[in-house]
Amino acid sequence: MNTQLIYLNPEQMNETELQKAVKILQEDQCIAIPTETVYGLAANALSELAIKRIFEAKGRPSDNPLIVHVSNMSMLKRCIHQDLSSRIMAIIDAFWPGPLTLVFKKSKLIPNEVSAHLETVGIRWPNHPIALALIETSGFPLAAPSANVSGRPSPTKAEHVLHDLSGKIAGIIMAEQSAVGVESTVLDVSGDDFRILRKGGVSLESLQHIDPAITYDDALAHPELTPKSPGQKYKHYAPSKPMLALSGNIESLVHHLKTMDLSQILLISTDEIINHLDVPYHLSLGSYHDHDLAMNRLFDCLRVSETLPVESIIITGFEDSGLGATLNDRISKASSQKLTII
């Protein structure tokens, strides 16, 4: 398949290029699009054929549900089969558009292939002008999982998508790097208990500031349960080289790393740790305390690791609160081994 490259500037949208992308979507083909979280592999969420092509291009298991992207409240209401309570509206008003997916009881409009035959569907209102323009212009919601081969690090740059999916999809929109850098938080609001199904770009603490009753779902600790959200069941984000995740405080991590032969190992860590070591191969996630920057850099570092002449990777984690919990979640899912340093 010839993959068409489409160049769009979010600050000054070229109408001709935009229509090229919309035409791909209207023909039930897949196109990689930028969002503020990561690049998404978008197709018409209401077309069974288009959805089938997403799964085929990614090599994605069919029991891993997709997230539907909307651009207005009217579109949202057509996709769901439940009332928008004042409790739900408070969350929508606080976090949409943005990196938060809400899981609702789905309407008959949503194909079973999107929801992995569940009675619920995850829906997000993205905060990116290109994604929103595509939804508005095409006139239908877009299903858009990350635009990568399943299991690989999520793409935050167009070149990441080119590496994974060139020749497998109809088009790629060439735009700037995603600002957030990790996927959305997934919050189930389909029942009385509002529970986080996937950690992401909105922290538990931020959600609890709006609704103190929100908690983590049991499935985060028990991946063998039936997945209600992308990212619950399968290994994700893994580089091709074996990666060891180290957790602990900065002092203990520095002390432990100084005892190791790091000559053939890539260290992905924070400046506070790297600056205390003499290590030939390293990539910085920024400051230990700057979770936003670390999220923005994480997946790119995992992809850069594959270009370096090293045998393995060591990556260090963060304090497990706020968006540090999201970083630790992605690091854990990408790692082949884990070790806590005391």
DRENLUM-593307 format. One record per residue: x negated, z, y negated of N, C-alpha, C in turn; residue in three letters. Coordinates in steps of 0.02 Angstrom, whole numbers, plus 50000, padded with zeros to 5 digits. Layout:
N
XZYXZYXZYALA...
END
This chain:
342
499585000050060500005000050000499565000049937MET499744995949889499394995849825499655001449781ASN499215006049761499415011649719499315009849645THR499855009549608499845007649538499625013649495GLN499145012649451498925017849405499285016949338LEU499625022149315500025021849254499745026949205ILE499605024749144499285029049094499795031249042TYR499905037849039500385040648991500065046348952LEU500155046148888499935051448843500545055648826ASN500555062148845501145066248833501315067048759PRO500835066048715500965066948643501225060548611GLU501125054848645501365048448618501535043948677GLN502135044848705502325041548766502405034048757MET502065030148799502125022948798502735020948839ASN503225017948807503865016548839503785011548897GLU503335006748889503235001848943502955005249006THR502465009548996502165013149053502665017949084GLU503065021249041503575025849066504075022049111LEU504285016249090504765012349129504465009949196GLN503805008749198503475007049261503555012749311LYS503455018849286503515024749330504235025749352ALA504705024949306505415025849323505635020649375VAL505385014549369505565009249417505335011149488LYS504755014149494504505016449559504995021549588ILE505205026349547505675031449570506345028449589LEU506585023749550507235020649564507225016449628GLN506635014349649506565010549711506435015149771GLU506545021649762506465026649816505745027149841ASP505265025649797504565026449813504305033049783GLN503705034949802503385041149778502885039549723CYS502855044049674502355043449621502085050349605ILE501435050849596501125057249577501195058249502ALA501445064149483501575065449413501245072049392ILE501035072549329500765078849305501315083849289PRO501205090149306501625095549281501145100949255THR501425106149225500985111349198500665115549253GLU500955115449314500675119449369500125115549405THR500305110549445499845105949477500165098949476VAL499795093849497500105087249504500605087349561TYR501185084249549501705084049600501795077049628GLY502005076549691502165070149721502915069349717LEU503135065449668503845065249649504205059349680ALA504835060649697505295055449721506005057949708ALA506485053349713507185054949701507425060349750ASN507595066149724507795071849766508455070649802ALA508835065649781509495064349811509475058649862LEU508895055849874508815050249920508455052349984SER508775051650041508465053450104507845049150118GLU507875042750100507305038250110506715040450068LEU506835042050005506295044149961505975050649986ALA506385055350009506135061650035505705060450097ILE505935056050140505545054350201504855051850182LYS504815048050129504165045250108503705050750081ARG503975055850050503555061450029503225064750089ILE503615066350139503345069650199502835065250234PHE502965058750237502495054150270501835053750232GLU501865053150166501255052350126500815058650130ALA501125064450130500755070750131500545072950201LYS500885070250253500805073050319501075080150322GLY501635081150289501925087850280502415089350336ARG502385095450366502875097250417503585097050389PRO504065094650429504745093750405505115100250394SER504845105950421505185112350411504905116050350ASP504525112550308504255115550247504665112850188ASN505115116850160505585114350108505235112050045PRO505575107550009505315104849946505655108249887LEU505315107849829505605110549767505885104749727ILE506485105749700506825100649659506705102249585VAL506545097049547506395097949476506955094949434HIS507205098849386507745096749342507515097149269VAL507925094249225507735094149154508275096849108SER508825099249137509355102049095509825106249138ASN510245110149106510695114649142511235110849180MET511465105249152511975101349186511725098849254SER511105096549255510805094149318510725099849367MET510515105649343510455111549386511125113149419LEU511665113349380512315115349406512575110449459LYS512375104149454512585099249505512215100349572ARG511645103549568511225104449628511365110949665CYS511745115549634511835122149665512575123449678ILE512695128249723513375130249740513435137749734HIS513335140249673513425147349658513475148249583GLN513765153649563513845155149492513185157349462ASP513085155749398512495158049362512675164649328LEU512525170049360512685176649334512265178249272SER512465183349236512075185449178511375187549198SER511305190249258510655192249283510195186149293ARG510475180849323510095174749332509935171449265ILE510415171349221510315168149156509775171749115MET509715178249122509185181849087508495179449110ALA508425178049174507795175549202507675168349178ILE508195164249180508135157349157507935157149084ILE508255161149043508105161248971507395163448957ASP507135167849000506465170548989505915165949013ALA506035162149066505475158649099505555151149107PHE506135148349090506215141049095506225137949026TRP505925132049018505505128549067504845132149078PRO504585131749139503965135149154503825135649229GLY503285139249247503055139449317503425144449361PRO504085143949360504505148249402505035144049437LEU505045144449504505565141149544506085146249565THR506715144649558507265149049579507605146049640LEU507725150149691508055147949752508795149649748VAL509225144449751509945145149746510275142849811PHE510905144649819511325141449870511415134249847LYS511305129449892511295122549871511985119349874LYS512065114049834512685110049837512605104549889SER513155101049904513135095649953512735089649927LYS512575089649863512185084249834511475084049862LEU511215089749882510515090349904510465088649979ILE510075083549997509995081750068509675087350108PRO509855087950171509565093050214508805092350221ASN508555086150214507835084950220507455088450165GLU507755089350107507435092850051507355100250067VAL507885103250093507905110450103507705112650172SER507445108050213507265109650283507855112550320ALA508455109850306509085111750338509295118950323HIS509005121950271509235128550248509845127650204LEU510205133150193510795133050149510595134150076GLU509955134750063509705135949996509215130449975THR509085130049909508605125249883508235128349824VAL507585127049821507185129349764507205124349708GLY507325126749647507395122349589506955124949532ILE506635120249497506205122049441506335117449382ARG506265120149322506305116249260505595116149233TRP505225110649244504525110549224504425110349149PRO503845112749128503675112949057503125107849043ASN503285101449054502795096149042503175090049017HIS502965087248960503355081748930503405075548974PRO502895073949014502935068049056503425069049113ILE503385074849146503855076349200504575076249175ALA504675079349117505355079649090505615072649070LEU505175068549042505375061749022505565057549083ALA505205058449138505355054849199506035056849227LEU506175063349227506825065649253507395063249209ILE507305064049144507835061949097507965054449101GLU507435050449103507505043249101507775040549167THR507555043449222507805041049288508525043249300SER508705049049272509395051449278509545055449341GLY509025057049380509135061149440508565066249446PHE508695071849482508175076849492507635074149538PRO507035076849532506465074649571506235080149619LEU506165078449682505815082849729505075081549718ALA504675086949712503975085849695503535091449721ALA503335091249786502815095849809502145093749780PRO501625097549792500965095849765500735089049793SER500395085249751500215078349768499545078149804ALA499525081149864498925081349904499105080449977ASN498605079250019498725079450091498855086650109VAL499355087950150499545094850167498955098750195SER498875104850169498335109250190497735108950144GLY497665103650105497085102850060497205106649995ARG496665107949956496765111149890497245107149847PRO497675110549812498165107049769497805103349713SER498075097649691497745093649640497925095949569PRO497415096849529497535098549458497305092949412THR497005087749441496785081949403497005075549439LYS497095070149401497305063849430496805061349482ALA496155062549470495655060249519495715063849586GLU495975070049586496105073449649496625069649689HIS497135067249655497675063449688497405056849714VAL496995053649674496695047349695496315048249761LEU495945053649766495535054949825495985055749887HIS496535059349879496965061049937497475055649955ASP497765052349904498365048449917498335041149895LEU497765038849869497715031849850497825027449911SER498265022549904498445018249960499025020750002GLY499235026949989499785029850027500435030449987LYS500375029949920500965030749878500985024949827ILE501565024049796501665018249753501325018849685ALA501235025049660500945025649594500665032549580GLY500215032749531499925039049506499925038749430ILE500195043749398500165044249325499505047549307ILE499105044049269498445046549248498525050349182MET498455056849187498545061049128498045066849130ALA498125071649086497645077049080497715082149136GLU497225086549142497225091849192497825096549182GLN498105098849237498665103649233498425110149200SER498845112949157498645118649117498625125149157ALA499135126349199499165132649236498675132549294VAL498705127449336498205126649388498395129049457GLY498935132949463499205134849529499955133549528VAL500255133549587500965131949593501405137349562GLU502035135849557502525140449528502645146449573SER502835151949542503115157549579503805155549604THR503975157549666504635156049693505035162549700VAL505605162849667506035168749666506715167049695LEU506915170549747507565169449780508105173249742ASP508575169549712509135172649677509795170749711VAL509765168849774510365166549810510795172249836SER510535178349836510905184149860510885189749809GLY511075195649831511095201449785510395204049770ASP509935203449819509245205749809508815199949787ASP508515200549729508075195249703507375196649727PHE507095192049766506445193249798505975187249787ARG505345188849775504835183749768504625181249836ILE504685174649847504495171549910503795168649908LEU503555166949849502875164349841502595166749775ARG501985169449776501645171249713501425164949678LYS501435165149611501265159149574501125160549501GLY501315155849458501125156149387501475161349345GLY501975164849373502305170449340502205176649383VAL501955181949355501785187949394502405192149410SER502355196249461502885201049477503035205449418LEU502505207849384502595212349328502985209049271GLU502855202549258503225199049206503965198349223SER504095196949287504795196449309505145203149306LEU504795208449325505095215149324505215217549253GLN504875214749205505005216449135505705214149114HIS505935208649145506615206149132507115209249180ILE506915210049243507365212749295506955217449340ASP506975223949327506565228749364506695229049439PRO507255226249462507425226649533507085221349575ALA506745216549544506415211149581505825213949621ILE505765211849685505225214049729504955208049768THR504415209249805504155204149851504585203849913TYR504655197849942505025196850004504595198750064ASP504915201050117504555202950178504165197150207ASP504395190950196504075185150226503365184050198ALA503205186850140502525186350114502025189850160LEU502255195250191501825198950237501915196750309ALA502455192950323502605190950392502735183450394HIS502195179250394502275172050390502605168950451PRO502695172850505503025170050565503775169450555GLU504055172450503504765171950490504935164850466LEU505565162850472505785156250450505635155450376THR505245150250357505055149550286505645147650242PRO505735151350188506245149750139505945146550076LYS505275145750077504925143250019504305139450041SER504095134350004503445131350018502895136650014PRO502395136050056501835140650053501895146850095GLY502465147850130502555153950168502265153550238GLN502275147650268502135147250340501455144250357LYS501265138950323500675135150344500065136850302TYR499475135750332498855136650295498815131450240LYS498615133750182498595129350123497925129750088HIS497805124650046497285124849995496565124850023TYR496475123550088495815124550119495335118850104ALA494715120450083494185115350080493965113450150PRO493575108250155493365105850221492815110250252SER492475114150211491935118550236492195125550247LYS491915129250296492145136050308492045140450246PRO492535144650231492505148750171492655156050187MET492225160450165492305167650173492555170650108LEU493105174350110493365177750051493135184950052ALA492805187049999492575193949991493005197449940LEU493235203449957493605207449909493255214149900SER493355217249842493045223649826492905223949752GLY492645229549728492495229949656491845226149641ASN491735224849577491165220549557490505223349582ILE490395229849574489765232849593489625232049668GLU490135233449709490035232949781489925225649803SER490265220949770490175213949787489475211549769LEU489235213449710488555211549689488045214449738VAL488105220749755487645223949802487645220449869HIS488235218749895488275215449960487965208449958HIS488115204649906487865197849900487095197649894LEU486805202849863486085203149856485735203949924LYS486095206249974485795207150040485835200850082THR486165195650057486285189650095485805183950076MET485685179450123485325173250109485835168150085ASP485815166650021486315162249991486035155249978LEU485475153550008485135147249992485545141150011SER485955141650064486355136050087487105137450081GLN487265142150037487965144150028488165143049955ILE488765140349946489055139849879489425146349864LEU489275149349806489635155249784490135153249729LEU490765154349742491285153449691491495160349670ILE491355162049607491455168949586491545169249511SER491545175349485491625176449413490945177449380THR490925176749315490295177349278489975184249288ASP490405189349292490135196249299489745197049364GLU489895193049414489535193349478488955188349480ILE489095182149461488585176949463487975178749421ILE488095181749362487545183249316487065188449342ASN487245192049396486805197149426486435194549487HIS486515188049502486225185249563485795179149549LEU485315177949593484915171849591485155167449648ASP485645163249633485955159149685485945151849664VAL485675147349706485575140349686486225136549676PRO486735138049716487365134349711487925139249693TYR488215138249634488765142649614489235138849568HIS489865140849569490385138349524490745144349495LEU490845144149429491145149949396491895149149387SER492255154549402492975154949387493105157849318LEU492565159349282492635162549216492565170049223GLY492835173749176492795180949177493255183949230SER493045189449259493445193149309494115195149280TYR494145196049214494755198549182495195192949153HIS494965186649157495345181049129495685177349187ASP496255179749208496605176849265496865169849249HIS497055168549188497315161849170496765156649180ASP496165158049156495615153349164495435152449237LEU495425157849275495245157449346495755153249384ALA496405154049369496915149849402496815142549384MET496645141149322496535134349300495955131049336ASN495445135049354494835132249384494835132349460ARG495235136549491495165137949562495175131649606LEU495705127749603495765122049649495235116749635PHE495055115949572494525111149556493865113349587ASP493715119849585493115122449616493105121149691CYS493685122049724493725120749796493585113449812LEU493805109049768493685101849780492965099949763ARG492675102749710491975101449693491515103849749VAL491715109249784491305112049838491145106849891SER491575101949900491485097049953490955091849935GLU490745091649871490235086849849489545089949849THR489485096449863488835099849859488515100449928LEU487835100349931487475100549995487405107550023PRO487975110650037487975117450064488335117450131VAL488195122650171488495123150237489165126850237GLU489225131550190489825135650187489935138250117SER490485141850108490695144350042490845151750047ILE490655155449995490895162349986491275162449920ILE491865165449921492265166149861492475173449853ILE492455175949792492635182949779493325183349747THR493665188849762494355189749738494405193849674GLY495015195949660495175199249597495565205649610PHE495645209649558496085215449563496785212949580GLU497115216149629497735213549656498345215749615ASP498355213849552498935215249509498995209549459SER499595208949429499705203449383499575196749416GLY499275192149379499115185649407498505185849453LEU498155191649454497625192549504497915192349575GLY498535194549583498855194249649498965187049670ALA499135182649623499215175549638498545172449659THR498015174049621497355171449639497145173749709LEU497245180049724497065182649790497465179349846ASN498095177849831498515174449880498245167549897ASP498065163549845497795156849856497115157149891ARG496695161949870496035162649902496105164349975ILE496575168949991496675170950060496915165150103SER497385161250077497665155550115497145150050126LYS496665149550080496155144250085495565146150128ALA495495152550144494895155050177494965155350253SER494415154050287494405154550360494225161450383SER493905165550340493735172450355493835176750293GLN493965183250304494055187850250493685194350264LYS493395197350213493015203550222493095207750159LEU493265214050168493305218850113492665222850110THR492355223050051491725226750041491895233350006ILE491695238850036491835245450008491195248349978ILE
END
